[in-house]
Amino acid sequence: MLGAAAWGSTGTAAHFAPAAASSASIGAARIAIGGSLLLLLAVATKRRRAAVRALVAGGFRSCAVLVLAAVAVGGYQLAFFTAVRFTGVATGTVVAIGSAPVFTGVLTLLTGGPRPGRRWLLATAAAIAGCTVLVTAGRSAGADPAGVMLALAAGLCYAAYAVTSARLISAGHPESAVMGLLFGGAAVVLVPVLAATSPGWLLSGRGLAIASYLGVVTTVLAYLLYGRGLRTVPVPVAVTLGLAEPVVAAVLGLLVLSERLSLPAIVGLALVGLALATLVGGRRSAPAPPGEAPRAPREAPEAAR
């Protein structure tokens, strides 16, 4: 949830980017910087380099999974920002964020994972409803079919790399190695996109500061926290907890950008908060990974993509 809080600050930070920075350019710069740093962290020590070699030495199937997950990371950025351009911020965000937990649950089942429980189903439904009310409150949300399809593609991409990273981390691979390879690969995919979207805004002091924040805080820090959480939290639950992102974004908009929340938006915030509290409250202790002694129960930390 701390990772979700960092994700939720993305929109507020991007608000202060230079006017010449397009949404696609900001998204590409974020992953290019953050992915490169995650890859550098993944190979920073001898022990971490050994972990990376173990991941890429798993044979053709393992490498293919890593490549597909890295493409999914880059694909999410491209599909989401294009969807927003086609069908608007409200509809694009609701469809992408709301579909991700559903896709995650389906992919988890199809790949042999555990069946999500009733608590997850109820909490996910409430969180999606809350996000829908929160994001669309007070806005007109015309739905362009192409934009909706792209937003669904973004949700599927997010689910794909979330499930992949969860499987690798739960298998014992360090989160630094997993996230480094996935986001380092995505950086390679998105560098041409950044070059094609007039990246001159990065040369200004404000542009560099915003891009650095997006790369370091909302990508490196957020995904390392998220990867750490995946060690003890099932991926369908983790993705639903990531729906805290629009809540944080709304609160930051209220406090930093002087935006106003309508009554429906407040109801949406309450719905999401109730759903997340239901999930966290139902997981007061986590099962120890195979081979480790059970840990003493501890309170879950407070507060996504």
SVG drawing of the C-alpha trace seen along z (x, -y; Angstrom):
<svg xmlns="http://www.w3.org/2000/svg" viewBox="-23 -25 53 51">
<polyline fill="none" stroke="black" stroke-width="0.4" points="0.0,0.0 3.0,-2.3 3.8,-1.5 0.3,-2.4 0.7,-5.7 3.8,-6.5 1.9,-5.6 -0.9,-7.9 1.4,-10.9 2.2,-10.4 -0.6,-12.6 0.1,-15.4 3.8,-15.4 3.1,-15.3 0.8,-18.4 3.9,-20.4 5.8,-19.2 6.6,-21.7 3.7,-22.4 5.7,-20.8 5.7,-17.4 3.0,-15.2 1.4,-12.4 3.1,-9.7 6.5,-11.4 6.1,-11.7 5.2,-8.0 8.1,-6.9 10.6,-9.1 9.3,-7.7 10.0,-4.1 13.2,-4.9 14.7,-6.5 13.1,-4.3 13.7,-1.1 17.4,-1.9 17.9,-2.6 16.1,0.6 18.4,2.5 21.5,0.8 20.3,1.7 19.8,5.3 23.4,5.7 25.0,3.4 26.5,6.2 28.0,9.6 25.2,11.3 22.6,9.4 24.4,10.1 24.3,13.8 20.5,13.5 20.0,11.9 22.1,14.7 20.0,17.3 16.9,15.7 18.1,15.5 19.8,18.9 16.5,20.7 16.2,21.7 14.2,20.5 10.8,20.6 12.0,18.5 13.6,15.9 10.5,15.8 8.4,15.1 10.7,12.3 10.6,10.7 6.8,10.9 6.5,9.4 8.9,6.6 6.9,5.9 3.7,5.9 5.3,3.2 6.0,1.0 2.7,1.9 0.8,0.7 2.3,-2.8 1.6,-3.0 -1.9,-1.5 -3.0,-3.6 -1.8,-7.0 -3.3,-6.4 -6.6,-5.2 -6.7,-8.4 -6.2,-10.5 -9.0,-8.6 -11.6,-8.3 -10.7,-10.8 -9.0,-10.5 -12.1,-9.4 -13.2,-6.5 -9.6,-5.4 -8.6,-5.3 -11.7,-3.5 -11.5,-0.8 -7.7,-0.3 -7.6,-0.3 -10.9,1.4 -10.2,4.3 -6.7,5.1 -7.9,7.0 -10.3,9.0 -7.7,9.9 -5.3,10.8 -7.8,13.1 -8.4,14.8 -4.7,15.1 -3.9,16.5 -6.5,19.2 -5.4,20.0 -1.8,20.4 -2.5,22.8 -2.7,20.3 -5.1,20.4 -8.8,19.6 -9.5,16.0 -11.7,16.1 -15.0,14.6 -13.4,11.7 -11.3,10.8 -14.3,10.9 -16.4,8.6 -13.6,6.2 -12.6,6.0 -16.2,5.3 -16.5,2.6 -13.1,1.1 -13.9,1.0 -17.3,-0.6 -15.6,-3.2 -12.9,-3.9 -15.6,-4.3 -17.6,-6.8 -14.4,-8.6 -12.9,-9.1 -16.1,-9.9 -17.8,-12.1 -18.7,-15.4 -17.2,-14.6 -18.7,-13.7 -17.3,-10.4 -17.9,-9.8 -16.7,-6.3 -14.8,-5.8 -14.8,-2.1 -11.1,-2.2 -10.1,-4.0 -12.0,-1.5 -10.3,1.5 -6.9,-0.1 -7.7,-0.7 -8.7,3.0 -5.4,3.9 -3.6,1.7 -5.4,3.6 -4.4,6.9 -0.8,5.8 -0.7,4.7 -2.2,8.1 0.3,10.0 3.4,8.4 2.0,8.5 1.3,12.2 4.7,12.9 6.6,10.9 4.6,12.5 5.4,16.0 9.1,15.2 9.4,13.6 7.4,16.3 9.8,18.8 12.6,17.2 14.1,14.7 14.9,11.3 12.5,8.5 15.4,6.3 16.4,8.9 12.9,9.4 11.9,5.7 15.3,4.8 14.9,7.2 11.3,6.4 11.6,2.6 15.0,2.5 13.6,4.4 10.6,2.0 13.1,-0.9 14.6,0.5 11.2,0.8 10.2,-2.8 13.4,-4.7 12.4,-4.9 9.0,-6.2 10.6,-8.9 12.8,-9.9 9.8,-10.2 7.8,-12.4 10.0,-15.6 11.9,-14.9 13.4,-18.4 11.4,-19.3 13.8,-17.1 16.6,-19.6 14.8,-22.2 15.4,-22.2 11.8,-21.6 11.4,-18.9 14.4,-17.0 13.2,-17.3 9.7,-16.0 11.1,-13.2 13.6,-12.2 10.8,-12.1 8.6,-10.0 11.5,-7.6 12.9,-7.3 9.9,-7.6 6.9,-6.4 8.9,-3.7 12.0,-2.5 10.8,-3.0 7.2,-2.0 7.9,1.2 10.6,2.3 8.0,1.9 5.4,3.6 7.8,6.5 8.6,6.9 4.9,7.1 4.4,9.8 6.5,12.1 3.6,12.6 0.5,11.2 -1.2,13.1 -1.1,11.2 -4.9,10.8 -5.0,9.2 -2.0,7.0 -3.5,5.7 -6.8,4.9 -4.8,3.1 -3.2,1.1 -6.6,-0.5 -5.6,-2.8 -3.8,-4.7 -6.7,-6.8 -7.6,-7.5 -4.1,-9.0 -4.4,-10.9 -7.7,-12.4 -6.4,-13.4 -3.2,-15.0 -5.4,-16.8 -7.4,-18.2 -4.4,-19.2 -1.8,-20.2 -3.8,-21.3 -6.7,-22.8 -9.2,-20.6 -12.7,-20.0 -14.3,-16.7 -18.0,-16.3 -20.3,-14.3 -20.2,-11.3 -16.4,-11.5 -16.4,-11.3 -18.7,-8.3 -16.2,-6.7 -13.3,-7.3 -15.3,-5.7 -16.1,-2.7 -12.4,-2.1 -11.3,-2.7 -13.8,-0.2 -12.7,2.4 -9.0,2.0 -9.7,2.2 -11.6,5.4 -8.6,7.0 -6.0,5.8 -8.1,6.7 -8.5,10.2 -4.8,10.7 -3.4,9.9 -0.6,12.5 1.0,13.9 2.1,17.5 5.8,17.9 7.5,18.8 8.5,22.4 11.5,23.3 11.2,20.5 9.8,20.5 6.4,18.7 6.7,15.1 5.0,13.5 1.9,11.6 2.3,7.9 0.0,5.1 -0.3,4.5 1.2,1.2 -1.1,-1.5 -1.6,-2.4 -0.4,-1.4 0.6,-1.5"/>
</svg>
